[in-house]
Amino acid sequence: QVQVVESGGGLVQPGGSLRLSCVASGSIFSIFLMGWYRQAPGKQRDLVATITSGGKTNYADALKGRFTISRDNAKNTVYLQMNELKPEDTAGYYCNAVTNTFQSQWGQGTQVTVSS
């Protein structure tokens, strides 16, 4: 099994930056895709970005250019660098890992609040 734990959320002013981290543990060799999703109160959970085990990335169109997903295989960690944050980026951010048997594991989420 795979477990993922997010960290790095917090309160930031509009225009600021944050970097989220997601550490994977367990059967990490079986993970072929990791990603970040976000969910605002009363809304559905939406894709932010994904990255494959080979490093191929995919982004929500509206976030391209401001958000960057990356990974450090040595640390079993995936990052989400968020720049030029806006109040509408306020949400719970969730890490997801998908294994080669198509099991999907979610983290507990980390809250990002963009406000002055």
N, CA, C and O of each residue as an XYZ file, in Angstrom:
464
protein
N       0.824     -1.194      0.000
C       0.000      0.000      0.000
C       0.863      1.250      0.000
O       2.043      1.224      0.347
N       0.232      2.341     -0.401
C       0.915      3.626     -0.490
C       0.226      4.613      0.438
O      -0.999      4.624      0.556
N       1.008      5.419      1.079
C       0.480      6.527      1.873
C       1.120      7.825      1.379
O       2.274      7.845      0.950
N       0.342      8.908      1.449
C       0.869     10.220      1.081
C       0.471     11.216      2.155
O      -0.629     11.165      2.705
N       1.392     12.120      2.437
C       1.161     13.142      3.458
C       1.573     14.490      2.889
O       2.695     14.661      2.414
N       0.641     15.453      2.944
C       0.901     16.789      2.428
C       1.362     17.720      3.550
O       1.079     17.500      4.728
N       2.067     18.746      3.150
C       2.445     19.810      4.075
C       2.726     21.066      3.272
O       2.844     21.023      2.047
N       2.833     22.192      3.979
C       3.246     23.430      3.342
C       2.161     24.460      3.144
O       2.437     25.566      2.680
N       0.924     24.119      3.489
C      -0.142     25.100      3.337
C      -0.039     26.203      4.375
O       0.765     26.140      5.305
N      -0.877     27.213      4.189
C      -0.887     28.306      5.141
C      -1.609     29.515      4.591
O      -2.308     29.449      3.580
N      -1.419     30.622      5.287
C      -2.018     31.896      4.893
C      -0.975     32.719      4.148
O       0.147     32.892      4.623
N      -1.350     33.220      2.991
C      -0.439     34.029      2.185
C      -1.207     35.189      1.580
O      -2.398     35.072      1.292
N      -0.530     36.298      1.390
C      -1.164     37.456      0.785
C      -1.271     37.292     -0.726
O      -0.471     36.576     -1.329
N      -2.236     37.937     -1.331
C      -2.335     37.904     -2.797
C      -1.017     38.330     -3.441
O      -0.385     39.298     -3.018
N      -0.625     37.594     -4.458
C       0.643     37.837     -5.125
C       1.806     37.071     -4.547
O       2.898     37.062     -5.117
N       1.580     36.424     -3.414
C       2.643     35.666     -2.775
C       2.811     34.279     -3.344
O       2.151     33.899     -4.311
N       3.713     33.522     -2.724
C       4.042     32.168     -3.181
C       4.005     31.189     -2.017
O       4.202     31.557     -0.859
N       3.752     29.951     -2.354
C       3.840     28.849     -1.397
C       4.346     27.631     -2.136
O       4.136     27.485     -3.340
N       5.007     26.766     -1.410
C       5.394     25.472     -1.966
C       4.825     24.371     -1.091
O       5.111     24.293      0.104
N       4.021     23.527     -1.701
C       3.461     22.372     -1.015
C       4.330     21.153     -1.270
O       4.947     21.011     -2.325
N       4.360     20.280     -0.277
C       5.110     19.034     -0.396
C       4.189     17.853     -0.146
O       3.255     17.933      0.651
N       4.462     16.767     -0.833
C       3.723     15.521     -0.644
C       4.745     14.391     -0.581
O       5.430     14.096     -1.560
N       4.830     13.773      0.579
C       5.769     12.678      0.778
C       5.025     11.355      0.674
O       4.016     11.142      1.345
N       5.528     10.484     -0.164
C       4.941      9.160     -0.339
C       5.739      8.129      0.446
O       6.959      8.233      0.576
N       5.032      7.138      0.965
C       5.690      6.050      1.680
C       4.950      4.759      1.376
O       3.876      4.761      0.775
N       5.548      3.662      1.805
C       4.960      2.363      1.529
C       5.504      1.798      0.233
O       6.710      1.835     -0.009
N       4.633      1.283     -0.586
C       5.036      0.638     -1.847
C       5.262      1.684     -2.939
O       4.568      1.703     -3.955
N       6.236      2.541     -2.709
C       6.440      3.670     -3.617
C       6.887      3.226     -5.001
O       6.696      3.953     -5.975
N       7.474      2.050     -5.098
C       7.921      1.561     -6.399
C       6.739      1.320     -7.331
O       6.902      1.256     -8.550
N       5.545      1.185     -6.749
C       4.358      0.879     -7.545
C       3.638      2.125     -8.056
O       2.684      2.022     -8.827
N       4.099      3.311     -7.623
C       3.432      4.550     -8.020
C       3.850      4.935     -9.424
O       5.044      4.993     -9.720
N       2.880      5.200    -10.300
C       3.237      5.668    -11.630
C       2.736      7.086    -11.898
O       3.129      7.713    -12.882
N       1.880      7.580    -11.030
C       1.344      8.928    -11.227
C       1.068      9.563     -9.877
O       0.483      8.937     -8.992
N       1.494     10.813     -9.723
C       1.137     11.583     -8.538
C       0.605     12.932     -8.980
O       0.970     13.458    -10.031
N      -0.265     13.471     -8.148
C      -0.851     14.735     -8.553
C      -1.369     15.549     -7.390
O      -1.492     15.071     -6.262
N      -1.664     16.776     -7.702
C      -2.285     17.700     -6.765
C      -3.669     18.080     -7.283
O      -3.877     18.323     -8.472
N      -4.597     18.119     -6.344
C      -5.972     18.523     -6.632
C      -6.361     19.536     -5.568
O      -5.736     19.610     -4.510
N      -7.389     20.309     -5.852
C      -7.839     21.258     -4.846
C      -9.351     21.299     -4.786
O     -10.046     21.022     -5.764
N      -9.843     21.656     -3.603
C     -11.279     21.689     -3.377
C     -11.615     22.869     -2.482
O     -11.170     22.949     -1.337
N     -12.402     23.775     -3.023
C     -12.898     24.910     -2.255
C     -14.217     24.517     -1.605
O     -14.883     23.599     -2.083
N     -14.608     25.185     -0.532
C     -15.867     24.852      0.146
C     -17.044     24.900     -0.810
O     -17.240     25.878     -1.532
N     -17.830     23.821     -0.801
C     -19.012     23.766     -1.632
C     -18.759     23.467     -3.088
O     -19.686     23.497     -3.899
N     -17.522     23.179     -3.433
C     -17.184     22.897     -4.830
C     -16.581     21.515     -4.965
O     -16.198     20.890     -3.975
N     -16.501     21.045     -6.196
C     -15.911     19.734     -6.436
C     -14.384     19.817     -6.374
O     -13.794     20.895     -6.446
N     -13.779     18.659     -6.242
C     -12.324     18.577     -6.235
C     -11.822     18.605     -7.678
O     -12.244     17.804     -8.512
N     -10.931     19.523     -7.951
C     -10.452     19.721     -9.319
C      -8.961     19.422     -9.444
O      -8.194     19.552     -8.490
N      -8.586     19.025    -10.631
C      -7.177     18.792    -10.946
C      -6.397     20.100    -10.887
O      -6.853     21.138    -11.368
N      -5.213     20.026    -10.289
C      -4.258     21.132    -10.366
C      -3.127     20.744    -11.321
O      -2.862     21.430    -12.307
N      -2.462     19.615    -10.999
C      -1.352     19.164    -11.835
C      -1.018     17.726    -11.494
O      -1.251     17.269    -10.375
N      -0.469     17.020    -12.469
C       0.011     15.659    -12.235
C       1.408     15.497    -12.814
O       1.840     16.262    -13.676
N       2.098     14.483    -12.317
C       3.431     14.165    -12.817
C       3.592     12.647    -12.805
O       3.261     11.983    -11.822
N       4.101     12.115    -13.902
C       4.284     10.672    -13.980
C       5.617     10.266    -13.361
O       6.443     11.113    -13.018
N       5.810      8.976    -13.226
C       7.076      8.477    -12.691
C       8.234      8.837    -13.610
O       9.384      8.899    -13.176
N       7.927      9.073    -14.871
C       8.958      9.477    -15.817
C       9.162     10.964    -15.899
O      10.033     11.429    -16.634
N       8.368     11.731    -15.151
C       8.540     13.174    -15.106
C       7.650     13.976    -16.036
O       7.784     15.198    -16.112
N       6.745     13.319    -16.745
C       5.840     14.049    -17.623
C       4.784     14.745    -16.793
O       4.179     14.145    -15.904
N       4.568     16.021    -17.091
C       3.640     16.820    -16.301
C       2.394     17.196    -17.084
O       2.387     17.230    -18.314
N       1.342     17.476    -16.329
C       0.083     17.919    -16.907
C      -0.529     18.918    -15.942
O      -0.504     18.719    -14.727
N      -1.088     20.010    -16.496
C      -1.639     21.062    -15.661
C      -3.062     21.413    -16.072
O      -3.446     21.268    -17.232
N      -3.828     21.875    -15.100
C      -5.089     22.527    -15.425
C      -4.752     23.771    -16.242
O      -3.846     24.528    -15.895
N      -5.485     23.969    -17.321
C      -5.153     25.056    -18.245
C      -5.071     26.406    -17.538
O      -4.184     27.209    -17.826
N      -5.986     26.651    -16.626
C      -6.060     27.965    -15.981
C      -4.888     28.234    -15.052
O      -4.669     29.378    -14.652
N      -4.123     27.187    -14.698
C      -3.047     27.345    -13.726
C      -1.664     27.305    -14.369
O      -0.654     27.538    -13.704
N      -1.626     27.012    -15.650
C      -0.334     26.961    -16.336
C       0.372     28.312    -16.232
O      -0.229     29.368    -16.428
N       1.647     28.245    -15.924
C       2.423     29.473    -15.825
C       2.553     29.989    -14.411
O       3.521     30.684    -14.101
N       1.605     29.672    -13.540
C       1.694     30.103    -12.141
C       2.092     28.967    -11.213
O       2.788     29.183    -10.221
N       1.648     27.752    -11.536
C       1.907     26.591    -10.690
C       2.878     25.651    -11.397
O       2.816     25.475    -12.613
N       3.771     25.053    -10.620
C       4.730     24.112    -11.167
C       4.802     22.880    -10.278
O       5.021     22.985     -9.071
N       4.616     21.716    -10.883
C       4.758     20.453    -10.156
C       6.126     19.870    -10.466
O       6.609     19.947    -11.596
N       6.737     19.290     -9.453
C       8.049     18.660     -9.641
C       8.183     17.520     -8.657
O       7.355     17.361     -7.760
N       9.229     16.725     -8.826
C       9.411     15.591     -7.924
C      10.882     15.406     -7.605
O      11.761     15.723     -8.407
N      11.123     14.888     -6.424
C      12.468     14.513     -5.984
C      12.390     13.039     -5.628
O      11.921     12.677     -4.549
N      12.848     12.197     -6.532
C      12.709     10.754     -6.319
C      13.512     10.276     -5.117
O      13.120      9.322     -4.446
N      14.616     10.924     -4.848
C      15.442     10.519     -3.717
C      14.725     10.733     -2.389
O      14.981     10.037     -1.407
N      13.818     11.713     -2.380
C      13.072     12.021     -1.157
C      11.640     11.515     -1.213
O      10.863     11.752     -0.289
N      11.285     10.821     -2.283
C       9.908     10.319     -2.451
C       8.894     11.443     -2.282
O       7.840     11.262     -1.672
N       9.223     12.579     -2.819
C       8.423     13.778     -2.590
C       8.049     14.445     -3.903
O       8.851     14.531     -4.832
N       6.817     14.910     -3.954
C       6.327     15.723     -5.061
C       5.999     17.102     -4.509
O       5.418     17.233     -3.432
N       6.376     18.118     -5.258
C       6.169     19.493     -4.827
C       5.176     20.201     -5.745
O       5.005     19.844     -6.911
N       4.540     21.198     -5.186
C       3.723     22.107     -5.986
C       4.141     23.523     -5.621
O       3.847     24.014     -4.531
N       4.832     24.169     -6.551
C       5.215     25.553     -6.368
C       4.107     26.436     -6.919
O       3.736     26.337     -8.088
N       3.590     27.298     -6.061
C       2.474     28.159     -6.444
C       2.913     29.614     -6.338
O       3.283     30.086     -5.263
N       2.867     30.307     -7.449
C       3.281     31.705     -7.501
C       2.106     32.595     -7.882
O       1.093     32.128     -8.402
N       2.262     33.871     -7.617
C       1.233     34.865     -7.959
C      -0.139     34.425     -7.465
O      -1.123     34.461     -8.204
N      -0.185     34.018     -6.231
C      -1.427     33.460     -5.693
C      -2.523     34.508     -5.642
O      -2.280     35.692     -5.409
N      -3.736     34.029     -5.866
C      -4.930     34.861     -5.900
C      -5.924     34.358     -4.859
O      -5.861     33.196     -4.457
N      -6.830     35.212     -4.423
C      -7.836     34.742     -3.449
C      -8.612     33.526     -3.943
O      -9.011     32.683     -3.139
N      -8.827     33.425     -5.228
C      -9.564     32.272     -5.765
C      -8.765     30.982     -5.734
O      -9.302     29.918     -6.043
N      -7.490     31.053     -5.368
C      -6.697     29.841     -5.177
C      -6.920     29.238     -3.794
O      -6.423     28.151     -3.499
N      -7.656     29.936     -2.960
C      -7.949     29.427     -1.626
C      -8.732     28.119     -1.715
O      -9.786     28.050     -2.348
N      -8.198     27.090     -1.070
C      -8.808     25.761     -1.141
C      -8.023     24.805     -0.269
O      -6.932     25.122      0.207
N      -8.597     23.631     -0.068
C      -7.825     22.521      0.463
C      -7.094     21.872     -0.704
O      -7.691     21.610     -1.748
N      -5.815     21.615     -0.531
C      -5.005     21.007     -1.590
C      -4.682     19.577     -1.179
O      -4.203     19.318     -0.075
N      -4.956     18.666     -2.091
C      -4.839     17.251     -1.801
C      -3.851     16.576     -2.755
O      -3.846     16.828     -3.960
N      -3.033     15.727     -2.185
C      -2.097     14.942     -2.976
C      -2.725     13.584     -3.271
O      -3.441     13.021     -2.442
N      -2.449     13.077     -4.449
C      -2.974     11.777     -4.858
C      -1.871     10.958     -5.500
O      -1.055     11.477     -6.262
N      -1.857      9.675     -5.185
C      -0.916      8.750     -5.817
C      -1.702      7.601     -6.442
O      -2.623      7.056     -5.834
N      -1.330      7.254     -7.640
C      -1.965      6.130     -8.345
C      -0.899      5.075     -8.616
O       0.182      5.374     -9.122
N      -1.227      3.843     -8.269
C      -0.264      2.765     -8.437
C      -0.464      2.047     -9.762
O      -1.426      2.303    -10.487
N       0.460      1.147    -10.064
C       0.370      0.400    -11.317
C      -0.730     -0.645    -11.302
O      -0.968     -1.313    -12.308
N      -1.411     -0.792    -10.153
C      -2.629     -1.615    -10.104
C      -3.855     -0.725    -10.008
O      -4.955     -1.182     -9.694
N      -3.643      0.565    -10.288
C      -4.719      1.565    -10.343
C      -5.403      1.787     -9.009
O      -6.577      2.153     -8.953
N      -4.661      1.564     -7.933
C      -5.148      1.974     -6.627
C      -4.838      3.449     -6.450
O      -3.761      3.921     -6.812
N      -5.799      4.169     -5.886
C      -5.670      5.616     -5.723
C      -5.653      5.943     -4.238
O      -6.544      5.550     -3.485
N      -4.631      6.661     -3.841
C      -4.500      7.010     -2.426
C      -4.455      8.525     -2.279
O      -3.677      9.203     -2.950
N      -5.293      9.044     -1.401
C      -5.350     10.473     -1.127
C      -4.717     10.804      0.213
O      -4.743     10.003      1.148
N      -4.157     11.985      0.286
C      -3.688     12.492      1.559
C      -4.820     13.199      2.287
O      -5.950     13.271      1.804
N      -4.482     13.724      3.472
C      -5.501     14.371      4.298
C      -5.746     15.813      3.886
O      -6.718     16.431      4.319
N      -4.873     16.342      3.057
C      -5.044     17.700      2.562
C      -4.310     18.734      3.386
O      -4.022     18.530      4.566
N      -4.014     19.845      2.743
C      -3.403     20.982      3.427
C      -4.103     22.245      2.932
O      -4.334     22.416      1.735
N      -4.432     23.114      3.865
C      -5.236     24.292      3.531
C      -4.348     25.431      3.052
O      -3.325     25.750      3.659
N      -4.767     26.030      1.955
C      -4.116     27.238      1.435
C      -5.151     28.353      1.443
O      -6.224     28.228      0.853
N      -4.813     29.440      2.118
C      -5.699     30.597      2.181
C      -4.959     31.816      1.654
O      -3.895     32.179      2.158
N      -5.528     32.438      0.645
C      -4.918     33.625      0.052
C      -5.791     34.816      0.410
O      -6.910     34.955     -0.083
N      -5.270     35.660      1.261
C      -6.057     36.787      1.762
C      -5.142     37.872      2.288
O      -4.053     37.598      2.793
N      -5.593     39.094      2.164
C      -4.843     40.215      2.726
C      -5.352     40.543      4.130
O      -4.843     41.462      4.773
